[in-house]
Amino acid sequence: MSSAESDDQLFKALADRRRREILDLLKDAPRTTGELCARFEGQLDRCTVMQHLGVLERAELIIARREGRQRWNHLNAAPFKDIYDRWISTYAAEAVDLLTRLKRDLEAT
């Protein structure tokens, strides 16, 4: 898969608020698919939760491991680091420089 295709899958996965909710739930600790389904009970059926997990897995945002009959879903933070390194850090550095210059200019007056 090319880098562009990988980026497309990553941002597609992050575009849906329910998938972001799943990622938020996995921040603290891995969860079984059953636990995730229970969290969305009344909002999403099991099949829909599984579809969302599939999108997240293809985007490499989660890693799924089977232990017996349970499927454990683990957050994979590496793609977030890649996003930060490629896009955010550059803009953040420029913003910090701008704020530093602004602070210095304001203090000089």
Secondary structure, DSSP 8 states (H G I E B T S, - for coil): --HHHHHHHHHHHHHSHHHHHHHHHHHHS-EEHHHHHHHTTTTS-HHHHHHHHHHHHHTTSEEEEEETTEEEEEE--HHHHHHIIIIIHHHHHHHHHHHHHHHHHHHH-
